[in-house]
């Protein structure tokens, strides 16, 4: 498998790229690299039935609403499971980056 620049992929994919089965050939896990410009809001983040996700503020601080409410500071992470949902907003004055890693939960479905 070759190395991919997730940042470059995200830039050409409207700010977010899913590094997953199409790249790895595996459905066991995936990782999402996302970028938000100042004042920008992210899509709804929800793992979905049978999945869990870890959401990391990799660069910058995010305002979070939904299942978790508050600030997610750079280097901090939260866990979402199933239908738990949240939204991110970059209230800072520079670009911010989030990373989501996910996979099947113990009782999750399999492809």
C-alpha positions in Angstrom: 0.0 0.0 0.0 1.3 3.5 -0.8 1.3 6.5 1.4 -1.5 9.1 1.0 -1.6 12.7 1.9 -4.9 13.0 3.7 -4.5 16.7 3.9 -4.2 17.0 0.1 -7.1 14.6 -0.4 -9.3 16.7 2.0 -8.4 19.9 0.1 -9.6 18.4 -3.2 -12.7 16.8 -1.5 -14.3 19.9 -0.1 -12.5 19.8 3.3 -12.9 16.2 4.3 -11.5 12.8 3.3 -12.4 9.3 4.4 -9.4 7.0 4.5 -11.1 3.7 4.5 -12.0 0.5 2.6 -11.4 2.0 -0.9 -7.9 2.8 0.1 -7.1 -0.2 2.4 -9.4 -3.0 1.2 -10.6 -3.5 4.8 -13.9 -2.6 6.5 -12.5 -3.0 10.0 -11.7 0.7 10.5 -11.5 4.1 8.9 -10.1 7.5 9.5 -11.5 10.9 8.5 -9.3 14.0 8.0 -11.3 17.2 8.1 -10.5 20.9 7.9 -12.7 23.8 8.8 -12.0 27.4 7.8 -12.6 30.2 10.4 -16.4 30.5 11.1 -17.1 27.3 9.2 -19.4 24.5 10.5 -18.8 20.8 9.9 -21.4 18.3 8.7 -23.3 16.3 11.3 -21.0 13.8 12.8 -22.7 10.5 13.7 -21.1 7.1 13.6 -24.3 5.2 12.8 -25.7 2.0 14.0 -23.0 -0.6 14.9 -20.2 1.9 14.8 -18.1 4.0 17.2 -15.9 7.0 16.5 -13.2 8.9 18.3 -13.2 12.6 17.4 -9.9 14.5 17.9 -9.3 18.2 17.7 -5.9 17.9 15.9 -5.4 21.7 15.3 -7.4 24.5 16.7 -10.4 24.5 19.1 -13.9 23.6 18.2 -17.3 24.6 19.5 -19.4 21.4 19.8 -23.1 21.0 20.0 -25.3 17.9 20.2 -24.4 14.8 22.3 -21.4 16.7 23.7 -21.8 20.4 24.3 -18.8 22.7 24.9 -15.4 23.4 23.6 -13.2 20.7 22.2 -9.7 22.1 22.6 -6.7 21.2 20.4 -5.4 17.7 21.5 -8.7 16.8 23.2 -11.0 14.0 22.0 -14.5 12.6 22.6 -16.2 9.3 21.8 -19.4 8.9 19.9 -21.4 5.6 19.5 -24.2 4.6 17.3 -26.7 7.4 16.7 -25.0 9.9 19.0 -24.6 13.1 17.0 -22.7 16.3 17.2 -21.7 19.3 15.0 -18.4 21.2 15.0 -17.8 24.9 14.4 -14.4 26.6 14.0 -14.8 29.9 15.9 -11.1 30.6 15.7 -9.4 32.9 13.2 -7.2 30.2 11.5 -7.9 26.9 9.8 -8.7 24.0 12.1 -8.2 20.2 11.6 -10.2 17.3 13.1 -9.5 13.6 12.9 -12.2 11.0 13.3 -11.2 7.3 13.7 -13.9 4.7 13.7 -14.9 1.1 13.3 -17.4 -1.5 14.2 -18.6 -1.7 17.8 -18.7 -5.0 19.6 -22.3 -5.5 18.5 -21.9 -3.8 15.2 -22.9 -5.1 11.8 -20.4 -6.6 9.4 -20.1 -6.1 5.7 
